[in-house]
Amino acid sequence: MAKKKKRKYNKLIFMSILLLMGGYVLFTLYEQSKEMAYLENVKKEYEIQVTQTQKEINQIKKDIENAHRDEYIEKVAREQLKMIGKKEIIFVDLGKRER
């Protein structure tokens, strides 16, 4: 009789340990899947930033290549420095206000 009780007790302990280990494995897998999803999102954000930065670099390279051309110099002078050509006249509309 004592052997049967001891066997049942050992079986209960074994099943409890097995259940706890299974729960731990499932919990770990769930946490790792959440972490992987988060890292995938971070990776996508960095890839977008890399793409945008690469576009900016390409634009700057084009600007550097064009920096010595007269058309580019004129464009920069008109847009950024608000300069005009020798034979041009500026008309100012006093009815409009700059905002």
C-alpha positions in Angstrom: 0.0 0.0 0.0 2.8 2.4 0.8 4.4 1.8 -2.6 1.2 2.7 -4.4 0.9 6.0 -2.4 4.5 6.8 -3.0 4.2 6.0 -6.7 1.1 8.3 -7.0 2.9 11.0 -5.0 6.0 10.7 -7.3 3.8 10.7 -10.4 2.0 13.8 -9.1 5.3 15.6 -8.5 6.6 14.6 -11.9 3.5 15.8 -13.6 3.6 19.1 -11.7 7.2 19.6 -12.7 6.4 18.7 -16.3 3.5 21.1 -16.3 5.6 24.0 -14.8 8.3 23.4 -17.4 5.8 23.4 -20.2 4.3 26.6 -18.9 7.7 28.2 -18.6 8.5 27.2 -22.2 5.2 28.6 -23.5 5.7 31.9 -21.6 9.2 32.2 -22.9 8.1 31.6 -26.5 5.3 34.2 -26.1 7.7 36.8 -24.7 10.2 36.1 -27.5 7.6 36.5 -30.2 6.6 39.9 -28.7 10.2 41.0 -28.7 10.7 39.8 -32.3 7.7 41.8 -33.4 9.0 44.9 -31.7 12.4 44.5 -33.2 10.9 44.0 -36.7 9.1 47.3 -36.3 12.3 49.0 -35.2 14.1 47.5 -38.1 11.5 48.8 -40.6 11.7 52.3 -39.0 15.5 52.3 -39.4 15.2 51.1 -43.0 12.9 54.0 -43.8 15.4 56.4 -42.2 18.2 54.9 -44.2 16.2 55.3 -47.4 15.4 58.9 -46.7 19.0 59.7 -45.8 20.2 58.0 -49.0 17.8 60.2 -51.0 19.1 63.3 -49.2 22.7 62.3 -49.9 21.9 61.8 -53.6 20.2 65.2 -53.7 23.2 66.8 -52.1 25.6 65.1 -54.5 23.5 66.5 -57.4 23.6 69.9 -55.8 27.4 69.7 -55.5 27.7 68.6 -59.1 25.5 71.5 -60.3 27.1 74.1 -58.0 29.5 75.4 -60.7 26.8 75.8 -63.4 25.4 79.3 -64.0 21.8 78.0 -64.0 22.2 76.6 -60.6 23.9 79.7 -59.2 21.1 81.8 -60.7 18.4 79.6 -59.2 20.0 79.8 -55.7 20.4 83.5 -56.0 16.7 83.9 -56.9 15.2 81.5 -54.4 17.4 81.9 -51.3 18.8 85.4 -51.7 15.8 87.0 -53.4 18.0 88.5 -56.1 16.8 89.6 -59.6 18.4 89.9 -63.0 19.8 93.1 -64.4 16.9 93.8 -66.7 14.1 92.6 -64.4 11.7 94.7 -62.4 10.0 93.7 -59.2 6.3 94.6 -58.8 5.1 94.6 -55.2 1.4 94.1 -54.6 0.6 96.2 -51.6 -2.9 94.6 -51.2 -1.3 91.3 -50.3 0.4 90.8 -47.0 3.1 88.2 -46.4 2.2 85.7 -43.7 
